[in-house]
Amino acid sequence: MGDFGIVFAVLAGALLLVLLLLGAMVVRRFQLRRELGTFDASISTRPGHWTMGICRYQQDSLEFLRLFSVAWIPDKTFVRSDLTIMGWREPEESERARLVPGSVVVQFKHKGEELQIAMKYGAYNGLSAWIEAGPAVGVGVWR
């Protein structure tokens, strides 16, 4: 095998590796979206920086998993009893290109840290109901 054959084999191997990685990301996303209690969202912990992902309800927490990843471990976990909704707003013009069309930006406080999560309005209704439906402070198992 000449120099051309070695270069071709290396490039073909690299292309195959990239395709396998992309395929794993697509399969992961479809598997996550098939679960009950998941919705598409983007999160911002600092102004102007949005990360696309999927939020997943657990019994006592909300998990955020990055969209462009193969990891099944959540990137961020928000304890249900520590989440406080501060309000929601329409996305600003500069944010619209980075968010899912038709999203609203929900402002939260979690353990004193302010963050924003962009999601569809229907997902916001479900999330606010989930947070408000939790037991009162001092009552229940998880608080």
C-alpha positions in Angstrom: 0.0 0.0 0.0 1.5 3.3 -1.1 1.4 6.7 0.6 -2.0 7.5 -1.1 -3.5 4.3 0.4 -2.3 5.1 3.9 -3.7 8.7 3.7 -7.0 7.3 2.3 -7.3 4.8 5.1 -6.6 7.4 7.8 -9.2 9.8 6.3 -11.8 7.1 5.9 -11.2 6.0 9.5 -11.6 9.6 10.7 -14.8 10.1 8.7 -16.2 6.8 10.0 -15.4 7.9 13.6 -17.2 11.3 13.0 -20.2 9.5 11.5 -20.4 7.1 14.5 -20.2 10.0 16.9 -23.0 11.9 15.1 -25.1 8.8 15.0 -24.7 8.2 18.7 -25.8 11.8 19.4 -28.9 11.4 17.2 -29.9 8.1 18.8 -29.3 9.6 22.3 -31.6 12.6 21.5 -34.4 10.4 20.2 -34.1 8.1 23.2 -34.3 11.1 25.6 -37.2 12.7 23.8 -39.2 9.4 23.9 -39.1 9.4 27.7 -42.1 11.0 29.5 -41.3 14.3 31.2 -38.8 15.7 28.7 -38.9 18.9 26.7 -36.5 20.9 24.4 -34.9 23.8 26.1 -31.9 26.2 26.1 -30.2 27.4 29.2 -28.3 30.6 30.0 -26.4 31.0 33.2 -24.6 34.1 31.9 -25.9 36.9 29.6 -25.8 36.2 25.9 -24.6 32.6 26.2 -27.2 29.9 25.4 -26.7 26.2 25.5 -29.3 23.9 23.7 -30.4 20.8 25.4 -33.2 18.7 26.8 -34.8 19.1 30.2 -36.0 16.0 32.1 -38.3 15.9 35.1 -37.3 13.6 38.0 -39.2 13.1 41.2 -37.4 15.9 43.1 -35.3 17.6 40.4 -35.1 19.0 36.9 -32.1 17.8 34.9 -30.6 19.5 31.9 -28.7 17.4 29.3 -26.7 19.1 26.5 -28.0 18.5 23.0 -24.6 18.0 21.4 -23.2 15.3 23.6 -23.2 11.5 24.0 -23.3 11.6 27.8 -26.4 10.3 29.6 -25.4 12.1 32.7 -27.1 15.5 33.2 -25.0 18.6 32.7 -27.0 20.5 35.4 -29.4 19.3 38.0 -31.9 21.7 39.7 -33.5 20.6 43.0 -37.3 21.1 42.7 -37.6 22.7 46.2 -34.8 25.3 45.4 -36.3 26.4 42.1 -38.3 29.7 42.1 -39.9 31.2 39.0 -39.2 34.9 38.7 -41.3 35.4 35.6 -41.1 35.0 31.8 -40.6 37.2 28.8 -40.5 37.1 25.0 -36.9 36.5 23.7 -35.0 39.6 22.6 -34.2 40.1 18.9 -30.6 39.1 19.5 -31.6 35.9 21.2 -34.1 34.6 18.7 -31.5 33.1 16.3 -30.1 30.9 19.2 -33.4 29.7 20.6 -36.1 27.3 19.4 -38.8 29.3 17.4 -41.8 30.1 19.5 -39.9 30.0 22.8 -40.4 32.1 25.9 -37.5 32.9 28.3 -38.3 31.9 31.9 -36.3 33.5 34.6 -35.4 31.3 37.6 -33.6 31.5 40.9 -31.9 28.3 42.1 -30.0 28.5 45.3 -29.5 32.2 44.9 -28.2 31.9 41.4 -30.2 33.5 38.6 -30.6 31.6 35.4 -32.8 31.6 32.3 -34.3 28.7 30.5 -35.9 29.1 27.0 -38.7 26.7 26.2 -42.1 26.5 24.4 -44.9 28.2 26.3 -46.7 24.8 26.8 -43.5 23.4 28.4 -43.4 26.5 30.7 -47.0 25.8 31.8 -46.1 22.2 32.7 -42.9 23.3 34.5 -44.6 25.9 36.6 -47.4 23.5 37.5 -44.7 20.9 38.4 -42.9 23.3 40.7 -46.0 24.6 42.3 -47.5 21.1 42.8 -44.6 20.1 45.1 -45.3 19.7 48.8 -45.1 22.8 51.1 -41.8 23.4 52.9 -41.3 21.0 55.7 -43.9 18.6 54.4 -43.2 15.6 52.2 -40.2 13.4 51.7 -37.9 15.5 49.5 -37.8 18.9 51.3 
